[in-house]
Amino acid sequence: MKLIGPFKQVVTLANLPLRGKLSDEQLEIITDGGILVNNDTIQQVGNFELLKSEHPNIEIETIEGEQIVLPAFVDSHTHICFGGNRANDFAMRNAGKTYLEIAESGGGIWSSVQHTRNASEEELLKTLLERINFLISLGITTIEVKSGYGLDVENELKMLRIIKKAQEQTKATLVSTCLSAHLKPRDFEGNNEEYLQYILTEILPKVKEENLAKRVDIFIEKSAFQPEESKDFLLKTKDLGFEITVHADQFTPGSSRIAVEVGAKSADHLEATIDEDIEFLAQSETVATALPGASLGLGEKFTPARKLLDAGAIVAIASDWNPGSAPMGNLITQASILATFEKLTTAEVLAGMTFRSAFALGLEDRGRLAKDLKADFVTFKTNNFQNVLYNQGSLKAENVYIDGIKSK
């Protein structure tokens, strides 16, 4: 065992509810605190000097200067395994071009599909690990990574195998998700339903056989897959033993209701969610995941996080880092901006990036600083934890611990 500290403030997030609104007064803040770590788990959190006196012979890892510590962050929605670049899409969109015009000029998701298919495995692995290391530097130690830029057996498996290989080369936890149902590829000879059947019969059995992902995602939208065919597909993926998540209500409402009806772990985006579906989400165990990076990248409205929290929903916040609509990748900056526009408390934002986001991935062993939980935490050189969001991402993480060991 070892004792890490002293910290000016330890913000534990312990004892906060999983769902609904939070006030900052509910936060447990231990001043002059320490974290007692046993192997890869937290043994105890409390006053540093008291813990030191209770364990007189323990190894001490001294924290220099004034630092605060938070649970490490969880990014529960990313597309960071990709080839190519879509800076031209961003420029065209800002110049007033429509989604269709950008796609017709060679941009859009299909552009990323072509670049990813053409990229070598070595190149994809290298860039994926670079993005993972960037996220770790922010204090993010659990990262969901989707496929979805392959869209055929060979290339979807290529992506998922690379994600698996990356897991062998990083200390962060990677959660892979099969998003073969991102959109019907242009080179597939058949309609949407036939392509979804192709995923069910040709891709997912191989994904399961190689244990490449335990989760399946689908993009329900006018430009991708329609509600009824998507619902049928999701129920069939559940029958195959996969957990499911949904790209829902990004531009048009209705698909978040489907996510709840099929028992999805999360419904992500929700920028277009209407009030009656907010209530429907709030009564369910499906996590409502806000993706402010997409709102910033597309110039669209934000997820109605305030309404969702007030209704009692489980609200997570993730980056949606992807080459098209959300190229920034900085979850802390995005969450800080979302808080400003949606009037979220600091407690709500921190919960949304930690244990609530972990719950969306089916992980309940992290996201708080408490006994027997995973010893993943992040420190910042400040005497006030509020400065993390106040500085909107410009206050850099000082140290990032994974399994109780300093990784940065």
Residue, then its C-alpha position, 0 to 999 in steps of 0.5 A: m500500500k502507499l499513501i498519496g498526498p497531501f492534496k489541498q482538496v480531494v473532491t471524491l464525488a462519493n455518495l452523489p446520486l446516479r440520476g438527476k440534478l445536483s447542487d455543489e453543496q452536495l460535493e464531498i471535499i476533503t481539505d488537506g487530504g490523502i488517498l490510500v492505494n492498495n495495488d490498483t484500488i483505493q483503500q481509503v480517502g481522508n485527512f492526509e496526516l490522520l492516514k499517515s499516523e494510522h499507517p506509520n510505516i507506509e510508503i508515501e508519494t508526496i505531492e508537491g505544492e498546492q494541488i487538487v485531485l478529482p476522479a479521472f474522467v471517462d469519455s464514453h463516446t469517441h470515434i478516434c480510430f480513423g484515417g484522413n482529415r476533414a478540415n475542408d468539411f469544416a471550412m465549407r460548412n462555415a462558408g455556408k455549404t449544406y451537408l449534401e453539398i459537402a458530401e457531393s464534393g467528396g466530404g462527409i462520413w464517406s470521405s472518412v470511410q475511404h481514408t480509413r479503408n486506405a490507411s495501413e494498420e500501422e498508420l491507424l494504430k499510430t494515430l489512435l495511440e496518439r489520440i489516446n495519449f492526448l486524452i490521458s494527458l487531459g485526465i481521461t483514463t477510460i475511453e470508448v472507441k467506435s468502429g464505423y469508418g470501415l462499413d464492410v467485413e474486412n475494414e470493420l474488423k480491421m478497425l476493431r482489431i486495431i482498437k484491441k491492439a491499442q489496448e495492449q499498448t496503453k494503460a487507459t481502459l478502452v471500451s470498443t463499440c461496433l458502429s458498422a451501422h453508421l450509414k449504408p456504404r455507397d458501394f453496398e448493393g442493396n437497401n438499408e435493411e439488407y445492409l443491416q442484415y449483412i451486419l447481423t450475419e456477416i460482421l457481428p458473428k466475427v466480432k463476437e468470435e474474436n471478442l472485439a466488442k461487446r457493444v453495438d451502436i447505430f445512427i438513427e437519422k434521416s440521412a442514415f437509418q430509419p426508426e423501425e428498421s433500426k429498432d428491429f436491428l437493435l433487438k436482434t443485436k441484443d439477441l446476439g448478446f451485445e449491449i447497445t447504444v444509439h446515436a439518437d435525436q441529433f437532427t430530428p426527434g424520436s429515436s431516443r424513445i426507441a433507445v429506451e424501448v430496446g433497453a439501450k445503455s445510452a442515447d447519445h446526442l439528443e440535440a433535437t429531443i422534445d419535451e415529452d421524450i425528455e420525460f420518457l428518458a428520465q423514467s428509464e435506465t438509459v443514460a442521456t449523453a450530451l456531446p457538446g463537441a458536435s454542437l460546437g463543430l456543427g454550430e447546432k444547439f446543445t443537448p437540453a442537459r438542464k431539462l434532462l437533469d431537472a426531469g431526473a435523467i442520468v446525464a453523461i457528457a462525452s466528446d464525440w471526438n471524430p474527424g468531421s463534426a467534433p474534431m476538437g477532442n477536449l472534453i473539459t473545454q466542451a463540458s465547460i462551455l456546455a455548462t455555461f449555455e445549459k446552466l449546469t452546476t460544477a457537481e453536475v458537470l463533474a458527475g457527467m464526466t466521471f461516474r455517470s459516464a462510466f455507468a453508460l459504459g456498464l462500468e461501476d468500479r470507477g468515477r469516484l474516489a472511494k474504497d474498493l474503486k479503481a485508483d484512477f484520478v487526476t490532479f491539477k495545480t490549483n488550490n480550488f477545484q472550481n478552477v478546472l471548469y472555470n479555465q475551460g480546459s486551459l488549466k492542464a492536468e498535472n498528474v494522471y494516475i491509472d491503477g494508482i500509478k502515475s502515468k503523466 
